[in-house]
Amino acid sequence: MGEVIYLSRRRLLQLGGVTALAMAAGCATSSEEDGGDAASTQLVFASTSITNSLDPLIALSSVGTTFTTQVYDPLVDLGAEGKPVPALATAWKQVDDLTVEFTLREGVVFHEGGAFDAAAVVANIERVLSDNPAFAARKGEMGFLKGAEAVDAKTVRVTTSKPDPVLLNRLSRLHIVDPAVFDKDPAKVASGTGPFKVAKYEPNKSIDLEAFTESWRAPETLTSARLIAIPDSGTMTTALRSGEIDAVFGLPPAVAAQLKDFNVQAPPAGSCAILSMIPAVEAKLRDKNVRTALNLAVNKDEFVKEGLSGFGEVPTGQLLQPGYPGYDDSLKGFGFDAAKAKQLLADAGADGITLNIATTALFKQQAEIVAGYLTEVGIKSEVVIQDLATFITSLLKKSEVPLLYWQTDYFDLKDIASVSRFGPQPEGVQSHFENDDYTSLFAESGTEMDPDARAATIREMAGVLNAEAGVVFLAWPKTVYVHPESVDLGLTPNGNASLATSKKKS
């Protein structure tokens, strides 16, 4: 894994699934060919896959966010350190514990020409709260969101069923769709208020974007852009070297680290790479000695260096990173002590135990490295690769494998609230951490409106998770983008690609 494959241009364009590259090359003509300054107006951005839908309620993954960031806007966005900043709403005030009033941005229009107003906000909130099963994941992110009411064309009140201290963070995940396309199916017809509009969409292959000059945040220099999927890292690397693509996201860390002659931007992903330990699958994981042994068995410094090729940091024994509400700078990581890990396993009668690790193909290398460390302390461990749908079921409902390698997703909300796998679970859903104190604190943090009191509760949660070795803390990963010196790739404060602020240097 990580080998860079070099292909001829002809062979590259013959490869299945790379037809989009040929089209991209045709679009990215030189100024000599078309008489224009294409180098400053068109950018081709590649990732291992693209959004599964044009509808932002369905586009859930990181590649989905890459798309929605360019085409849609939320009421509020998250700025530095996760602080809410204006987007389609320019101001807001807390009317009471269950109501927030938003003042909307003037003069904003949708790609199809309609005006953005309070009625559009109400329609979008009613849509996400509907019983459409396709919206279930996004609806879950909305927490206690109850409804919305238009006060006037430029004022809207949003209500919750319970006090929600991270309502603004949640609304940063609700991108506003033009109600005029609801009946046309937003999964196939896109109309937002963002800096680009969709010109063409080939599912699983490519999305052509055109600059929307009427946007309130119109592109600075680009007049068009292209998002394309290239699943194979070798093919993606070759296309980058040939100049047929301008920037990439999703290269394995080992491959990105080899590209010494390219610029690499690696902002914090805001997540924590961990092993969940499922006691319902292996009862010995209820023993704190066993959980501590797993934490001590892995050399986290080596893991960051080898598993992430340096694109990450060693965590301090907690999920959150500095700058997030509830981060506890007094906590320490578990370190690396194989001898102690062996002794703890022996004390628990767990030496020779079998603990396989389930994950997806994306994290295969990292999981195999962890399995190697576990083997060194006497644990029998193999990696079980599951397709994404199966792994999501393992993660969110029921796993047949005792260990799950994944990355916590609190970067979506910049808050502990989205790491719900360790909070209260519905009946019939496996727990990732069987601890009543933590569960109670998690629930308490979900409705505490005083910021200082809530941060104290989250620190207490972190202390419990650390003291009980509730997960195996592996790394705080970084998001990796690679591009040539001729490209100035813009990033949002969240670390997402921002094509509106990207440039191609002449």
ABEGO torsion letter per residue (X at the ends): XGBBBBBBAAAAAABBGAAAAAAAAAABBBAAAAGBBAAAABBBBBBABBBABABAAABABAAAAAAAAAABBBABBBBBGGBBBBBABABBBBABAABBBBBBBBGBBBAAGBBBBAAAAAAAAAAAABABAAAAAAAAAAEABAEBBBABAABBBBBBABBBAAAAAAAAABBBBBAAAAAAGAAABBBBABABBBABBBBGABBBBBBBAABABBBAABABBBBBBBABAAAAAAAAAAGABABBBGBBAAAAAABAABBBBBBBAGBBBBBBBBAAABAAAABAAAAAAAAAABBAAAAAAAAAGGBEBBBAGBABBBGBBGBBAABBBAEBBAAAAAAAAAAAGABGBBBBBBBBAAAAAAAAAAAAAAAAAGBBBBBBBBBAAAAAAAAABBBABABBBBBBAAAAAGBAAABAAABBBBBGBBBABBBAAAAAAAAAAAABABAAAAAAAAAAAAAAAAAAGABBBABBBBBBBBBBAABBBBBBAAGBBBAAABBBBX
